[in-house]
Structure formats: C-alpha cells, structure tokens
Amino acid sequence: MSKKITLNSGYQFDEIGVTNSDEINTPLFSRNIKEVSITHTGIAELKFQTLDSRTFLNFGGRLNYFEKFNSVFIEPRLQFHQAISNTLSIELLAEAKSQTLSQIIDLQQDFLGIEKRRWTLANDGTIPIQRSNQWSVGLTYKDNKWLVTWDNFYKKVNGVTSSSQGFQNQFEFSRSSGSYEVIGTELLLQRSFKKLQTWLSYSFNDNKYLFRDLSTTNFPNNFELTHVLSTAIVYDWKQFKVAIGGKWHSGKPVTNTASNNINIDNPSNPQIVYDLPNNSNLPDYFQLNFSALRDWKISSRVSIQGGFSILNLLNKSNIIQKYYRINSTQDGIETVNTYSLKRTPNLNVKLSF
C-alpha cells in the first residue's frame, strides 16, 4: 500500500483424517474408525514498518470455519516491536489459536509399562476444540558483548481433556474436559568474550488446572516446573570446542497416597486412596553435562569431526516420575519411580566429503 504499510491476505484449506485401529485376541474383536475434519480459514494482516525499522507493527487475524461443527472462531494476532535506543527494545505479542487434533492416553500402564497414546479429533462433546489465548511482553538489551532478554507471559488453554494429561492418580480413568492457565517470566543473560561464551537463564511458571467435573477442580498442572535455572560455558579455539553446562529445576507435582491408603470395600478389587491431587513435589532435579568437539581438515573436500560428551557428569540419581500401584502378592502399595539416565558417555565420528 506504501513504503511503510503492507496488506497481506489469503485462504487456507485443511483436511485432517485420523484412523484408529483396535485388535483384541480374547475375545476376538477388531475395529477400525476413521474421522475427518475440514477447516476453511481466511487470513488478513496489516504490517507497518518505519523506514529506519525502529518501529514494527503486525496486526491481523484468522477467521476459522470448522465444517464438521458449523462453528466459526475469530483469532486475532498482534506483534509490536519498538526500538527505544540502539541497544534497547521492547516487544509485545498477543494471539488466539485453536486446534482440533490432540492426543489421549487410553491406559497409562498398558503393556510392559508402556503407555498407549492415540491421535483423536475433536467431537465438540467429550473432546472439545482446544482454544488458547496468550500474550507476552519483553525487553531486550543487546550490544557487542551482552545479550539480556526479559519476557513475561500469560497463557490460557480451554478444551483440555483429562485423558491427555497423563494422570497417574485418582483421575487416571476420569474423562473430563477443562483448562489450564499459566503465568510466568523468563530471564536470559549472555556474555561473549574473545574465545569464550557464557549464558545463564531463569524461568518461573505458575501453572494450574481447572476441571469443574472432577472431585478437586483446581490444582497444579502435571507439567509445572515452578523454578528452572540453566547455565553453560563454551570455549572455542581454532578447530577445538569444549562446553560444560548444567540445569536445575524444582520437582514436578506428584500425588501422594492418603494415610489410610487402601480401600478394601471390594476385596477382589482394592483401590488406592489418594491425597489431594498434585499435593506434593518430586525432589529437585540437577544435571551437569560436558562435551568436546574437534575438526580435522584432510583435504579441500574431506574433513573429519570427532566428538565426546558425558551426560549427567556427576552421576546424579534424578526422579522424573512417580506413581503407586497395588502389589497383589504382598497386599500393599508399591511405589514406582522413574529415573533419568545415569552417567552416559557418547562418542561420535563424522566424515564429510
């Protein structure tokens, strides 16, 4: 439209098909179900950018029509970037999104402890269309040696099904839909030297579920990591590069058993009695990693790269998942812990020609 203003528009057509098959040996049974979802989308956005590129604005949206449900969703989008000085800038982002495709878990512990996930399409009933609204605002400082970013964000997702969240407590077999809401902040500090580069990042997240049909409606998200801290140092000299980095975060939420932890009203099918959902946390997680890389030039066309790394250098025993099950032989509750990898060396050689 001008040197500063551009108008973009378009149309998008999506047809998504999902097929799920089941086969059972005893009794002999099989079925094959296919679902199809068609979406028509109109797109329009207006871009404004000053000639010196210090100010940038992108405002527009998507108009989605879901043919299967005869539903129309409007999804606005906003991106604003403003340079305050040569080194400091501010950015604002806001958007709404929708999604008809998701995953559900039929059985958390199905065969040899392997969970059974399957893709499924929204049916506008037990599995609603997922809709999210999110925004973020951040500051960036950048010069020849420093990079500092600070981002603050909020996100809410509606239409989340309990069967997609990996519950291993009293809600493992529940079928309900709800939402989750997360608010947080992220800080990154990066410093460059002549042959050395270091960075440190920290994030805070407050992530909560809301399921109105469950016995407890509001509780921490299964994937909430309230505090996360990571850092790394990289040294680069000619064809040799070495790095060491670490990550620490607070433990994931977990549901403990109640004091009277077994319900034997039905002796043939005893049930675990749980405390409030996600009422506790796993121990803090910490891992230190090391890697080294070296390049050799054999000729103008041939080179060899050799690398060595050690995952979990300190051989820490980190619990990343915990759940409970009834031990039928001992008539008691058994605690099952899943651990991250112990110290793991890796060696690789790559030939390029």
C-alpha positions in Angstrom: 0.0 0.0 0.0 3.0 2.3 0.6 6.7 2.1 1.6 5.6 1.7 5.2 2.3 -0.3 5.0 1.7 -3.8 3.6 -1.6 -5.7 3.5 -1.5 -9.5 3.2 -4.5 -11.7 2.8 -5.1 -15.4 2.0 -7.2 -18.5 2.2 -6.2 -21.8 3.8 -7.9 -25.2 3.5 -7.1 -28.1 5.8 -8.5 -31.7 5.7 -7.3 -33.8 8.6 -8.0 -37.6 8.8 -7.3 -39.8 11.8 -7.7 -43.6 11.8 -7.6 -45.6 15.0 -7.5 -49.4 14.9 -8.1 -51.9 17.8 -7.4 -55.6 17.8 -8.1 -57.9 20.7 -7.2 -61.6 20.9 -9.5 -62.8 23.6 -12.3 -62.4 22.9 -11.6 -62.0 19.2 -12.5 -58.4 18.2 -11.3 -55.8 15.8 -12.5 -52.3 14.7 -11.3 -49.5 12.5 -12.6 -46.0 13.0 -11.7 -43.0 10.7 -12.6 -39.4 11.5 -12.2 -36.4 9.2 -12.2 -32.7 10.0 -12.3 -29.9 7.4 -11.4 -26.3 8.2 -11.7 -23.2 6.0 -9.6 -20.2 7.1 -9.5 -16.6 5.9 -6.3 -14.7 6.7 -5.7 -10.9 6.8 -2.9 -8.9 8.3 -1.7 -5.3 8.1 2.1 -4.6 8.5 3.5 -1.2 9.4 7.3 -0.6 9.5 9.1 2.7 9.6 11.9 3.3 7.1 14.6 3.1 9.9 13.0 -0.2 11.1 12.8 1.1 14.7 9.0 0.6 14.8 7.3 -2.6 13.5 3.6 -3.4 13.9 1.8 -6.5 12.5 -1.9 -6.7 13.3 -4.4 -9.1 11.8 -6.2 -12.4 12.4 -7.7 -15.6 11.1 -11.3 -16.5 10.6 -11.7 -20.3 11.0 -14.8 -22.2 9.9 -15.0 -25.8 11.2 -17.3 -27.5 8.7 -17.9 -30.5 10.9 -19.3 -28.4 13.8 -20.6 -25.5 11.8 -18.6 -23.2 14.1 -16.7 -20.0 13.4 -13.8 -18.8 15.5 -12.0 -15.4 15.2 -8.4 -15.5 16.1 -6.7 -12.0 16.4 -2.9 -11.7 16.2 -0.7 -8.8 17.3 3.1 -8.2 17.1 4.6 -4.9 18.1 8.3 -4.1 18.2 9.8 -0.7 19.2 13.5 0.2 19.4 13.9 2.5 22.4 17.6 3.1 21.7 20.4 1.4 19.7 20.7 -1.3 22.3 17.3 -1.5 24.0 14.0 -2.6 22.5 10.5 -3.7 23.7 8.2 -6.3 22.1 4.5 -7.1 22.7 2.9 -10.3 21.3 -0.7 -11.4 21.6 -2.6 -14.1 19.8 -5.5 -16.6 19.9 -5.3 -20.1 18.5 -7.5 -23.2 18.0 -6.8 -26.9 17.4 -9.0 -29.9 16.5 -6.2 -32.6 16.8 -4.9 -33.9 20.1 -3.6 -37.0 21.8 -5.3 -39.1 24.5 -4.0 -41.9 26.7 -6.2 -45.0 26.9 -4.1 -46.8 29.6 -1.2 -45.2 31.3 0.4 -48.5 32.2 -0.7 -50.8 29.3 1.9 -53.4 28.2 5.3 -53.7 30.0 4.8 -50.2 31.4 4.3 -48.6 28.0 1.5 -46.0 27.8 -0.8 -46.2 24.9 -1.4 -42.9 23.2 -3.6 -42.3 20.2 -4.4 -39.3 18.0 -8.0 -38.1 18.1 -10.1 -35.4 16.6 -12.4 -33.1 18.5 -16.1 -34.1 18.6 -17.5 -30.9 20.2 -18.5 -33.0 23.2 -16.2 -35.2 25.3 -13.3 -33.9 23.3 -13.8 -30.2 22.6 -11.9 -28.0 20.2 -8.9 -26.6 22.1 -8.7 -22.8 22.2 -5.8 -20.8 23.6 -5.2 -17.1 24.4 -1.8 -15.8 25.2 0.3 -12.7 25.4 3.8 -11.7 26.3 5.8 -8.5 26.8 9.5 -8.4 26.8 12.6 -6.2 26.9 15.8 -6.9 25.0 19.3 -5.3 25.6 22.0 -6.1 23.0 25.4 -4.7 22.4 28.8 -6.2 21.2 29.3 -8.3 24.3 26.0 -8.6 26.2 22.6 -10.0 25.4 19.9 -9.6 28.0 16.2 -10.6 27.5 13.3 -10.5 29.9 10.0 -11.9 28.9 6.7 -12.0 30.8 3.9 -14.2 29.6 0.3 -15.4 30.2 -1.5 -18.3 28.5 -4.8 -20.0 29.0 -5.9 -23.1 27.1 -9.6 -24.3 27.1 -10.8 -27.7 25.9 -8.0 -29.7 27.6 -9.1 -33.3 28.2 -8.0 -35.2 31.4 -7.2 -38.2 29.3 -4.5 -36.3 27.5 -2.6 -35.1 30.6 -1.0 -38.4 31.8 -2.7 -38.6 35.2 -1.5 -41.5 37.4 -3.6 -40.8 40.4 -7.3 -40.8 41.2 -8.0 -39.2 37.8 -6.3 -41.8 35.7 -9.5 -43.2 34.3 -11.6 -40.0 34.5 -13.0 -38.4 31.3 -13.4 -34.7 31.7 -12.6 -31.5 29.9 -11.2 -28.3 31.4 -8.5 -25.8 31.1 -5.1 -24.8 32.3 -3.7 -21.3 33.0 0.0 -20.4 33.2 1.7 -17.1 34.1 5.4 -16.7 34.2 8.6 -14.9 33.5 11.9 -15.7 31.7 15.3 -14.0 32.1 18.4 -14.7 29.9 21.9 -13.2 30.4 24.5 -13.9 27.8 28.1 -12.6 27.7 30.6 -13.0 24.9 34.4 -12.9 25.2 37.0 -13.4 22.6 37.1 -17.2 22.7 34.5 -17.8 25.5 30.8 -17.5 25.6 28.6 -17.9 28.8 24.9 -17.7 29.4 22.5 -18.0 32.3 18.7 -18.4 32.2 16.0 -18.5 34.8 12.3 -19.0 34.4 9.3 -19.0 36.8 6.0 -20.7 36.0 2.7 -20.8 37.9 0.6 -23.4 36.0 -2.8 -24.5 37.3 -5.6 -26.9 36.0 -9.3 -26.2 36.2 -11.6 -29.2 35.8 -15.1 -28.4 37.1 -16.4 -32.0 36.8 -13.6 -33.6 38.9 -13.8 -34.0 42.6 -11.0 -31.4 43.0 -11.4 -28.6 40.5 -8.3 -26.5 40.8 -4.8 -27.9 41.3 -1.2 -27.7 39.9 -0.5 -28.8 36.4 1.2 -32.2 35.9 4.0 -30.5 33.9 4.6 -27.5 36.1 8.2 -26.6 36.8 8.0 -23.6 39.1 11.7 -22.7 39.0 14.2 -23.6 36.2 17.8 -22.5 36.2 20.3 -23.4 33.4 23.8 -22.2 32.5 26.6 -23.1 30.1 30.2 -22.1 29.3 31.6 -22.7 25.8 35.2 -22.3 24.8 36.1 -22.1 21.1 39.7 -22.2 19.9 40.6 -22.9 16.3 39.2 -26.3 15.5 38.6 -27.3 19.1 35.4 -26.6 21.1 34.6 -27.6 24.6 31.4 -26.9 26.7 30.1 -27.6 30.1 26.5 -26.8 31.2 24.0 -27.6 33.9 20.3 -27.5 34.6 18.4 -27.3 37.8 14.7 -27.2 38.4 12.2 -27.7 41.2 10.4 -31.1 41.2 7.3 -31.9 39.2 4.0 -32.1 41.1 3.0 -35.6 42.3 0.0 -37.0 44.2 0.7 -38.9 47.4 -1.4 -41.6 49.0 -3.6 -40.8 51.9 -2.8 -42.1 55.4 -5.5 -44.9 55.1 -4.1 -45.7 51.7 -6.1 -48.8 50.6 -9.9 -49.1 50.1 -10.8 -52.8 50.6 -14.6 -52.4 50.5 -14.4 -54.7 47.4 -11.7 -57.3 48.4 -11.4 -58.6 44.9 -10.6 -55.1 43.6 -8.8 -53.0 46.2 -8.3 -49.3 45.4 -5.6 -46.8 46.3 -6.8 -43.9 48.3 -5.1 -40.7 47.2 -4.5 -37.4 48.9 -5.4 -34.1 47.1 -4.1 -34.2 43.5 -0.6 -32.9 43.0 -0.3 -32.0 46.7 3.5 -32.6 46.7 6.5 -32.4 44.5 9.3 -34.7 43.4 12.9 -33.9 44.7 14.7 -31.1 42.8 16.4 -32.1 39.5 20.0 -31.3 38.8 22.2 -32.4 35.9 25.7 -31.4 34.7 26.8 -32.2 31.1 30.1 -32.0 29.3 31.1 -32.1 25.6 34.1 -31.6 23.4 34.5 -31.3 19.6 37.5 -31.3 17.3 37.7 -30.8 13.5 40.4 -32.1 11.2 40.8 -31.0 7.6 42.1 -33.9 5.5 41.9 -32.1 2.1 40.0 -29.3 0.5 37.0 -31.6 0.2 37.4 -34.1 3.0 37.1 -33.4 6.8 36.7 -35.4 9.9 34.9 -34.3 13.1 35.3 -36.2 16.3 33.2 -35.6 19.4 33.0 -36.8 23.0 30.3 -36.0 25.6 29.2 -37.1 29.0 25.6 -36.8 30.0 25.0 -36.4 33.8 28.6 -35.9 34.6 28.1 -36.2 38.4 26.0 -39.4 38.1 23.0 -37.8 39.9 20.0 -40.0 40.6 17.1 -37.8 39.5 13.5 -39.0 39.9 11.4 -37.7 37.0 8.2 -39.6 37.6 6.5 -41.4 40.5 3.2 -43.3 40.8 1.7 -46.0 43.0 0.2 -49.4 42.3 -1.2 -52.3 44.4 1.1 -55.3 44.8 -1.3 -58.2 44.7 1.2 -60.7 46.2 2.1 -58.5 49.2 -1.4 -56.9 49.7 0.2 -53.5 49.9 1.0 -50.4 47.9 4.1 -50.3 45.7 5.9 -47.1 44.8 7.3 -47.0 41.2 9.9 -44.3 40.5 11.2 -43.4 37.0 14.8 -42.1 36.9 16.7 -40.1 34.4 19.8 -41.6 32.8 22.8 -42.0 35.0 26.3 -41.0 33.7 26.2 -41.7 30.0 29.3 -41.2 27.7 28.9 -40.7 24.0 31.5 -40.9 21.2 30.9 -39.9 17.6 33.0 -39.6 14.4 31.7 -37.9 11.3 33.3 -38.0 7.9 32.4 -35.2 5.4 33.3 -35.3 1.7 
